[in-house]
């Protein structure tokens, strides 16, 4: 089995999108005590991708 180590150099816009996604998950728990599982997050991501280019 081989393992690969990769680095990703994200732009500021890409980093902002990632941090906003993390923030929305933590805010959902903090505000509504709602645990967002993988299926829920996947559905939300699909909706966001379809509405925002």
GROMACS elastic network, one bead per residue, 0.5 to 0.9 nm:
[ bonds ]
;  ai    aj funct       b0    kb
   10    13     6  0.79422   500
   10    14     6  0.57929   500
   10    15     6  0.61672   500
   11    14     6  0.52052   500
   11    15     6  0.62591   500
   11    16     6  0.86051   500
   12    15     6  0.50799   500
   12    16     6  0.60905   500
   12    17     6  0.86965   500
   13    16     6  0.50506   500
   13    17     6  0.63365   500
   13    18     6  0.87842   500
   14    17     6  0.51694   500
   14    18     6  0.63552   500
   14    19     6  0.87449   500
   15    18     6  0.51119   500
   15    19     6  0.61665   500
   15    20     6  0.85182   500
   16    19     6  0.52085   500
   16    20     6  0.60656   500
   16    21     6  0.86184   500
   17    20     6  0.51315   500
   17    21     6  0.62648   500
   17    22     6  0.88018   500
   18    21     6  0.51693   500
   18    22     6  0.64131   500
   18    23     6  0.86232   500
   19    22     6  0.50784   500
   19    23     6  0.59971   500
   19    24     6  0.85643   500
   20    24     6  0.60675   500
   20    25     6  0.86689   500
   21    24     6  0.52462   500
   21    25     6  0.64990   500
   21    26     6  0.88911   500
   22    25     6  0.52844   500
   22    26     6  0.63764   500
   22    27     6  0.85807   500
   23    26     6  0.51891   500
   23    27     6  0.59156   500
   23    28     6  0.84872   500
   24    27     6  0.50249   500
   24    28     6  0.60965   500
   24    29     6  0.87821   500
   25    28     6  0.52146   500
   25    29     6  0.66567   500
   25    30     6  0.87994   500
   25    34     6  0.88550   500
   25    35     6  0.80438   500
   25    36     6  0.67463   500
   25    41     6  0.84928   500
   26    29     6  0.52580   500
   26    30     6  0.61212   500
   26    31     6  0.85590   500
   26    35     6  0.88183   500
   27    31     6  0.57697   500
   27    32     6  0.79774   500
   27    33     6  0.88544   500
   28    31     6  0.54343   500
   28    32     6  0.55913   500
   28    33     6  0.65976   500
   28    34     6  0.57054   500
   28    35     6  0.73320   500
   28    36     6  0.76632   500
   29    32     6  0.54859   500
   29    35     6  0.58471   500
   29    36     6  0.78646   500
   30    33     6  0.56606   500
   30    34     6  0.78384   500
   31    34     6  0.79203   500
   32    35     6  0.87729   500
   36    39     6  0.80887   500
   36    40     6  0.60015   500
   36    41     6  0.63941   500
   37    40     6  0.54969   500
   37    41     6  0.62882   500
   37    42     6  0.86091   500
   38    41     6  0.51806   500
   38    42     6  0.59744   500
   38    43     6  0.86464   500
   39    42     6  0.50713   500
   39    43     6  0.62828   500
   39    44     6  0.86892   500
   40    43     6  0.52452   500
   40    44     6  0.62777   500
   40    45     6  0.86220   500
   41    44     6  0.50645   500
   41    45     6  0.60373   500
   41    46     6  0.86150   500
   42    45     6  0.50704   500
   42    46     6  0.62727   500
   42    47     6  0.87773   500
   43    46     6  0.51666   500
   43    47     6  0.64098   500
   43    48     6  0.87625   500
   44    47     6  0.51370   500
   44    48     6  0.62196   500
   44    49     6  0.86177   500
   45    48     6  0.50806   500
   45    49     6  0.60646   500
   45    50     6  0.85715   500
   46    49     6  0.51631   500
   46    50     6  0.62264   500
   46    51     6  0.87456   500
   47    50     6  0.52096   500
   47    51     6  0.63072   500
   47    52     6  0.85732   500
   48    51     6  0.52024   500
   48    52     6  0.58101   500
   48    53     6  0.86154   500
   49    52     6  0.53500   500
   49    53     6  0.64091   500
   50    53     6  0.70584   500
